[in-house]
Amino acid sequence: MHVSLVCHTETDVWDGGFGSIDTMLPQFLDMADGVRDKDGMTPRVAWCHTPQVVEHRPEPFRELLANGHEIGVHSHFPSATGKLEHEQQLNAENLDTFHVWFPELCDRIEQAGFPRPATHATWMFAYRDTMTKTLTDAGIRAECSVCYGGQCR
């Protein structure tokens, strides 16, 4: 059995820092270590990062690469201030330029010393047909985003 988990990792939304990485990552890894398939293997995780994580807190995740985990990309529209945008209206307005800024996010992860991401999870609750080509061109092989009804076209 192949168990695949995808975790969105970003700077903590509530405190503007990395509290969730410090407190939840060790607990999560301990719990995952208790799960085994019939061959005794533990689940591998695609840790989908925003660039802020790979630029400011890459250390805990570098160690995970050696254990078969993966670094993916968690795409948030990068605002002019560098702050992650969680306002869905602002994000929806930037979907049509996804082909411009998404490859830049992948580049930033690679420039931080991680392998080119192959898994994607988004902040957006909408999807445009053109995004499939952008993701494919960027080397994404696993798309793990959620699409709410009403905003897709």
Residue, then its C-alpha position, 0 to 999 in steps of 0.5 A: m500500500h502506498v500512503s500519501l499525505v500532503c501537508h500545507t506548511e506556511t508561516d503561522v497565520w495567527d502569529g505571523g511566525f513559525g509556531s506551528i512548525d515548532t510545536m506541531l511538526p515534532q508531534f506529527l512526525d511522532m504520530a506518523d512514526g506509529v503508522r506502518d503498512k504491511d511492509g513496515m513502512t511509515p507514510r511519506v509526506a509531501w510538505c507543500h511550502t510557501p517560499q517564506v518557509v523554505e527561505h526562513r525555516p528550511e532546516p527541519f524539512r531538509e532533514l526529512l528529505a533523507n527519509g523519503h519525504e518530499i518538498g512541494v509548493h503551496s501557492h499563495f499569491p505573493s503580495a507586494t509586501g511579501k505577506l501571504e494573502h488569505e483574502q479570497q477576493l484578492n487571490a481570485e483576482n490574481l488567478d489569471t496571472f498564475h502562469v506568471w507568478f507560479p513558476e517563480l514560486c517553484d524557482r524560489i523553492e529550488q533556489a533555497g536548495f530543495p529539489r524542484p517541487a513535483t506536488h502542488a497544493t493551493w491557497m485558492f478555492a478556485y481553478r482555471d483551466t489554464m492552470t493545468k498547463t502552468l502546473t504541467d510546464a512547471g513539473i508538477r505531477a500531483e495536484c492536491s488543491v481543493c476547488y469549491g463550486g461557484q468560483c471555478r471556470 
